[in-house]
Structures are given as C-alpha cells and as structure tokens.
Amino acid sequence: MYFYEVVRAGGISKAALHLKVSQPTISAQLLALEDVLGGKLFDRGKTGVRLTELGNRVHEYAQELAQIGFELEQFIERGASHRPVIFRVGIADAVPKIMAQRVLSPILKGYPELSLSCLEGSLEQLVGRMVAHKLDVVLSDALMPPGGAVKVYHKELIRSGTGFYCTAALKKTFSQKFPQCIAETSLVLPSKAAGLRQRIDTWLKRKGIVPKLVHECDDRALIHALGQQGHGIFAAPTLLGNFLSIEYLGSVPEIEETLYALSLDRKFSHPALELI
C-alpha cells in the first residue's frame, strides 16, 4: 500500500500526508520491500523519486492489486448477486473496428449488466495477455501459427469479400473504371506484414496494376479515416459497405477477410460468447 501511494502521490512526503503516517514509517517499509525484492524501487534525487525498471514492474502489479481491491469493495457493498460480469476483449490492430463493433454490440444488448473492457494491440501481445489471464478472448483477422507452446482455440465469426472505396470527389477524377482506376491514385493499405496486404499485393500484381503511391498504416481505423478524407482508395470488408459514408468502387470476392475469436477455452464458455 505504501509503495503504491508513493508512486500515486509523487513522493514520500505527499504519501505520508495522505496516509496520515510519518515519513520514516513509509521509508522503512520501502526499504524492507527493496530488501525482499533484491533491488531498488526508486532513484531518489533533489526533484523527488523516480521509478527504476524494477519499480515499474512492481508498480504494474500494484495497480492490478489496487483494481482488484476496488472491485472487492464494490462486490462487498453490492452483494454477490449484483457483481458485474466483466468481459475482457483483445482486438488485434488489423481488425476493422466496425467489424469488431458488429460482434460486440449484440453482447452489450444481450447482457445490459455486463462490463466490457477492450484492449488493442498486436496479436502476439494480446494472446500473451490472454495466457496471463488478463483477457477472456481475442478478436483477430489471423490465427496463431501452429506448434506454439500454448494451445489457442478459434471460432470463425465473420467471413467477407473485400471492397474498395474512396470519396465521391476522388472518384470523379478517374478516367477508368475499377480496378484500373487504382493506377490513377494512391492506395491506403495495411502494412506489408498484414495478411490482407499480402493478398491485395498478389491480386494487384496479377492484374498488372501499380498505384501511384501506397500509404501504409497498421491501424484499420486510421486507414478508413484517411480514405474518407480523400487521401486514396482503401479496402474494407464488403459486408461493412453500408456503414461507410463513402463511394463504392468494386469488390474482389477472392480477397477474403475473416474475423476469428481466439480463446484458451475450447468450449468458449464465457457467457458473453454465447451471443457471438
């Protein structure tokens, strides 16, 4: 408790005032904790204290313990019957956020008392957090490679062809129809490591189409935002076309996008998953 409060307050003196204990008491507790951990938690200077690398790691755990303590207080105050169900979802960067919304909306409607917690990141980072029991499920456009140390189960949620879109103003500048018009402008695409990007590149090469420029983004929401601001043609799942206030150019059914739910639980037994 003392360590967490020192970090939160920004110093031992401020923490002592808030906790209504003496500064030597806090200092003694911090020294005892450092002895147990075998390293320094703070670098102390004239401007105050600063966390060391070890201190940062310990603080991460302290934050989690503080959150658990807060949830325990709520549980005691409300009673067991009113304890909220928390559904912790990881969303891979490459997943279109509109697609994730389509999956999560029915869950929120079906479980009005459910507390939804979403975290974005790379697939590897999110699966790592799931292995550490910090996430219940991961939404991803790709599966984990086989042969990993941990068995990750998957469930296909959505499968869609790929459409290409741009603003009405940009569309008016084209002298050719889709897909040849791609050669007249820029493309806003995921980075080369993304599976969708690789499939689009293969298709463009087969068609002999070379865009003027290619803008790369890992975040699909940013891709859609840049495309809707007229910075080029962008790809999105065709089933989401009605959600986009943008001009439809054409589709490529052979370039499929699939959304999976990944879980360590083979039966996907979390109650929220029943509505996916």
Summary of the structure (lengths in Angstrom):
residues: 276
radius of gyration: 24.9
end to end distance: 39.9
largest distance: 77.6
contacts: 808
relative contact order: 0.14
helix: 45%
strand: 25%
